[in-house]
């Protein structure tokens, strides 16, 4: 959306193709409270505002489309949709986004955004003085568990193994925090509730014994998956299948840029995605001018 706003405002002909509705993961966020200048807004409303803004400058947006194939290595880039409709342009910006790795258990989809979150920075303050669970055993899980104690009254880490997959420093900081408890060799097998998450079913893996735990929220940190499956062999990816870009957001192909959650980066926030879109758009303008 940001790249579209910048480029269409600069009087370039812009087409935005989206496999869903504009906004990506932002649409799934119930409440956004850390976007500068906006005190409180739903992800859907912020997405629609951005969409309206891009269209007001002339950007054309096609939603719910499926890209059949892309040819990005020549001077003229070609994108063909499943209905055989084909578009060409001298530049393409890849903003395919990404997704948090999910547990894939009953109730997870239903309560995402209603008690289940995959971003402590985004949603931590919604659990002030409440009891929450963090799922995972790597650096992200332990570090986020510690950060969540700023808000939560108690944090319980549920991990499937009997040891941590995190750096010793992260483990030490977690163990020294009085607000954190741990449940090892266990996994969540079901989420339950009415309008929002109310309890989880936990299974002790070695014995298979299951029990129910009442909880206000659950944060899942078991990895991240970039949406780059269809870009393998098209642009250069790292070992985590993230798109490798330079400081100008240029990929390994001349005239092909990328930004957002699909690229190689540490922090994934709406604000960092907006920054990537700005950088990519401005460098596209420079590329086209050259």
C-alpha positions as CSV (number, residue, x, y, z in Angstrom):
1,X,0.0,0.0,0.0
2,X,2.8,2.4,0.9
3,X,4.7,1.8,-2.3
4,X,1.5,2.3,-4.2
5,X,0.8,5.6,-2.5
6,X,4.3,7.0,-3.2
7,X,4.5,5.8,-6.8
8,X,1.0,6.8,-7.9
9,X,1.4,10.2,-6.2
10,X,4.5,10.6,-8.3
11,X,2.3,10.1,-11.4
12,X,3.6,6.6,-12.2
13,X,1.2,4.0,-13.5
14,X,0.7,1.6,-10.6
15,X,-1.0,-1.8,-10.4
16,X,-1.2,-3.6,-7.1
17,X,-2.0,-7.3,-7.2
18,X,-3.2,-9.1,-4.0
19,X,-4.1,-12.7,-3.5
20,X,-6.5,-11.6,-0.7
21,X,-7.8,-8.2,0.4
22,X,-5.3,-5.3,0.7
23,X,-3.5,-5.1,4.0
24,X,-2.0,-8.5,4.5
25,X,-1.6,-9.7,8.1
26,X,-2.6,-6.2,9.2
27,X,-6.2,-7.0,8.3
28,X,-6.2,-9.8,10.9
29,X,-5.2,-7.5,13.8
30,X,-8.1,-6.6,16.0
31,X,-6.6,-3.5,17.4
32,X,-3.5,-1.4,16.5
33,X,-2.2,1.0,19.1
34,X,1.4,1.6,18.1
35,X,1.1,3.2,14.7
36,X,2.4,6.8,15.0
37,X,-0.3,9.4,14.8
38,X,-3.1,6.9,15.2
39,X,-4.1,6.2,18.8
40,X,-6.4,3.2,18.2
41,X,-7.7,1.5,15.0
42,X,-8.5,-1.9,13.7
43,X,-6.1,-3.5,11.2
44,X,-9.0,-3.7,8.7
45,X,-9.8,0.0,9.0
46,X,-6.2,1.1,8.6
47,X,-5.9,-1.2,5.6
48,X,-9.0,0.3,4.0
49,X,-7.7,3.8,4.7
50,X,-4.4,3.0,2.9
51,X,-6.3,1.4,0.0
52,X,-8.5,4.5,-0.4
53,X,-5.4,6.8,-0.3
54,X,-3.5,4.8,-2.9
55,X,-6.6,4.7,-5.2
56,X,-7.1,8.5,-4.8
57,X,-3.7,9.0,-6.4
58,X,-4.5,6.7,-9.3
59,X,-3.2,3.3,-8.2
60,X,-5.3,0.3,-9.6
61,X,-5.8,-2.5,-7.1
62,X,-6.9,-6.0,-8.0
63,X,-7.8,-8.1,-5.0
64,X,-8.3,-11.9,-4.7
65,X,-6.2,-12.7,-7.7
66,X,-3.9,-15.7,-8.3
67,X,-0.6,-15.2,-10.2
68,X,-0.1,-18.0,-12.6
69,X,3.5,-17.2,-13.6
70,X,6.0,-14.3,-13.6
71,X,8.9,-13.5,-15.8
72,X,11.1,-11.0,-14.0
73,X,14.6,-11.3,-15.5
74,X,14.3,-9.2,-18.6
75,X,13.9,-5.5,-19.1
76,X,10.2,-5.9,-19.3
77,X,8.7,-7.8,-16.4
78,X,5.7,-9.9,-17.1
79,X,3.0,-11.1,-14.6
80,X,0.2,-13.4,-15.7
81,X,-2.9,-14.1,-13.7
82,X,-4.8,-17.4,-13.5
83,X,-7.4,-16.0,-16.0
84,X,-4.6,-15.5,-18.6
85,X,-4.7,-11.7,-18.0
86,X,-1.1,-10.4,-18.5
87,X,0.6,-7.2,-17.3
88,X,4.0,-5.8,-18.2
89,X,6.2,-3.2,-16.5
90,X,9.9,-2.2,-16.3
91,X,9.8,-2.6,-12.5
92,X,8.2,-4.9,-10.0
93,X,8.0,-4.7,-6.2
94,X,7.6,-8.0,-4.4
95,X,5.6,-7.5,-1.1
96,X,4.3,-11.0,-0.6
97,X,4.5,-10.8,3.2
98,X,4.8,-13.7,5.6
99,X,3.0,-15.5,8.3
100,X,3.8,-16.8,11.7
101,X,4.1,-20.5,12.0
102,X,1.0,-21.8,13.7
103,X,0.3,-24.8,16.0
104,X,-2.5,-26.1,13.7
105,X,-4.7,-27.2,16.5
106,X,-8.5,-26.9,17.0
107,X,-9.6,-23.4,18.0
108,X,-6.4,-21.6,16.9
109,X,-7.9,-20.1,13.8
110,X,-11.1,-19.1,15.6
111,X,-9.4,-17.3,18.5
112,X,-6.6,-15.6,16.5
113,X,-7.0,-11.9,17.4
114,X,-9.4,-12.8,20.2
115,X,-6.9,-14.1,22.7
116,X,-4.3,-15.7,20.5
117,X,-1.5,-13.5,19.1
118,X,1.8,-14.0,17.3
119,X,3.3,-10.5,18.2
120,X,4.1,-9.4,21.7
121,X,5.0,-5.9,20.5
122,X,1.7,-5.5,18.8
123,X,-0.6,-7.0,21.5
124,X,1.2,-7.2,24.8
125,X,-0.4,-4.2,26.4
126,X,-3.9,-5.6,25.8
127,X,-3.1,-8.2,28.5
128,X,-2.4,-5.8,31.4
129,X,-2.6,-7.7,34.7
130,X,-3.7,-10.9,33.0
131,X,-2.3,-14.4,32.9
132,X,-1.0,-15.6,29.6
133,X,0.8,-18.5,27.9
134,X,3.8,-18.2,25.6
135,X,4.4,-21.2,23.3
136,X,8.0,-22.0,22.2
137,X,11.5,-22.6,23.5
138,X,13.8,-20.5,21.2
139,X,15.3,-17.1,21.7
140,X,12.1,-15.3,20.4
141,X,9.8,-17.2,22.8
142,X,12.0,-16.6,25.9
143,X,12.8,-12.9,25.1
144,X,9.1,-12.2,24.3
145,X,8.0,-13.9,27.5
146,X,10.3,-11.6,29.5
147,X,9.0,-8.6,27.6
148,X,5.4,-9.6,28.2
149,X,5.9,-9.6,32.0
150,X,5.8,-5.8,31.7
151,X,2.1,-6.2,31.2
152,X,1.0,-9.6,32.3
153,X,0.6,-10.7,36.0
154,X,1.9,-14.1,35.1
155,X,3.5,-15.7,32.0
156,X,3.7,-19.5,31.6
157,X,6.0,-20.9,28.9
158,X,4.8,-24.1,27.3
159,X,7.6,-26.0,25.5
160,X,7.5,-29.3,23.8
161,X,11.1,-30.4,24.7
162,X,12.9,-30.9,28.0
163,X,15.6,-28.3,27.1
164,X,15.6,-24.8,25.6
165,X,16.7,-23.9,22.1
166,X,17.8,-20.5,23.1
167,X,21.1,-18.7,24.0
168,X,22.2,-19.1,27.6
169,X,21.7,-15.4,28.3
170,X,18.1,-15.6,27.2
171,X,17.5,-18.6,29.4
172,X,19.1,-16.9,32.4
173,X,17.0,-13.8,32.0
174,X,13.9,-15.9,31.8
175,X,14.7,-18.1,34.8
176,X,15.4,-15.0,37.0
177,X,12.1,-13.4,36.2
178,X,9.7,-14.1,39.1
179,X,6.6,-13.7,36.9
180,X,7.5,-16.6,34.6
181,X,6.6,-20.3,35.1
182,X,7.5,-23.1,32.7
183,X,5.7,-26.3,31.5
184,X,8.2,-28.6,29.7
185,X,7.7,-31.6,27.4
186,X,4.2,-30.4,26.8
187,X,2.1,-28.9,24.0
188,X,-1.3,-27.2,23.5
189,X,-3.7,-29.4,21.7
190,X,-6.8,-27.3,21.7
191,X,-8.0,-23.7,22.4
192,X,-11.5,-23.1,23.9
193,X,-13.7,-20.2,24.7
194,X,-16.9,-18.3,23.9
195,X,-16.4,-14.9,22.3
196,X,-12.7,-14.9,23.3
197,X,-10.1,-17.4,24.5
198,X,-10.8,-18.7,27.9
199,X,-8.8,-22.0,28.3
200,X,-6.3,-24.3,26.7
201,X,-6.0,-28.1,26.7
202,X,-2.4,-29.1,27.4
203,X,-0.9,-32.5,26.8
204,X,2.2,-33.8,28.6
205,X,4.0,-35.5,25.7
206,X,5.8,-38.4,27.4
207,X,2.6,-39.6,29.2
208,X,-0.1,-38.4,26.9
209,X,-2.0,-37.0,29.9
210,X,-4.2,-34.0,29.1
211,X,-5.6,-31.3,31.4
212,X,-7.3,-27.9,31.0
213,X,-5.8,-24.6,32.1
214,X,-7.8,-21.3,32.3
215,X,-6.0,-18.5,30.6
216,X,-6.6,-15.0,29.3
217,X,-4.3,-15.1,26.3
218,X,-1.7,-17.1,24.4
219,X,1.3,-15.9,22.4
220,X,2.8,-18.3,19.9
221,X,6.5,-18.0,18.9
222,X,7.5,-21.2,17.1
223,X,9.0,-19.7,14.0
224,X,8.1,-17.5,11.0
225,X,7.3,-18.4,7.4
226,X,7.8,-15.9,4.5
227,X,5.4,-16.2,1.6
228,X,8.1,-16.9,-1.0
229,X,7.3,-20.4,-2.1
230,X,6.6,-19.2,-5.6
231,X,9.7,-17.1,-5.8
232,X,12.2,-20.0,-5.4
233,X,14.6,-19.8,-8.4
234,X,13.2,-16.4,-9.4
235,X,15.1,-14.1,-6.9
236,X,17.9,-15.0,-4.5
237,X,16.6,-16.2,-1.1
238,X,18.5,-16.9,2.1
239,X,18.4,-20.2,4.0
240,X,15.2,-19.1,5.7
241,X,13.6,-18.5,2.3
242,X,13.5,-14.7,2.8
243,X,14.2,-12.5,-0.1
244,X,17.7,-11.0,0.0
245,X,17.7,-7.2,-0.8
246,X,20.3,-4.4,-0.7
247,X,20.0,-1.1,1.0
248,X,17.9,0.2,-1.9
249,X,15.4,-2.8,-1.5
250,X,16.7,-4.2,-4.8
251,X,16.7,-8.0,-5.2
252,X,19.2,-10.1,-7.1
253,X,17.3,-9.1,-10.3
254,X,17.8,-5.6,-11.9
255,X,14.5,-3.6,-11.6
256,X,12.9,-6.0,-9.1
257,X,12.5,-4.7,-5.6
258,X,11.1,-6.1,-2.4
259,X,9.9,-5.1,1.0
260,X,7.9,-6.0,4.1
261,X,7.8,-9.4,5.9
262,X,9.0,-11.4,2.9
263,X,12.6,-9.9,3.0
264,X,15.6,-10.7,5.1
265,X,15.1,-8.5,8.3
266,X,15.0,-8.8,12.0
267,X,11.8,-6.8,13.0
268,X,8.4,-7.3,11.4
269,X,6.0,-4.5,12.2
270,X,3.6,-2.4,10.3
271,X,5.9,0.6,10.7
272,X,8.9,-1.3,9.3
273,X,6.9,-2.6,6.3
274,X,5.8,1.0,5.6
275,X,9.4,2.1,5.7
276,X,10.4,-0.7,3.3
277,X,7.6,0.4,0.9
278,X,8.8,4.0,1.0
279,X,12.4,3.0,0.4
280,X,11.5,0.6,-2.5
281,X,9.2,3.2,-4.1
282,X,11.7,6.0,-4.0
283,X,14.4,3.7,-5.5
284,X,12.0,2.5,-8.2
285,X,11.5,6.2,-9.2
286,X,15.3,6.7,-9.4
287,X,15.6,3.5,-11.4
288,X,12.9,4.6,-13.8
289,X,14.4,8.0,-14.2
290,X,17.8,6.5,-15.0
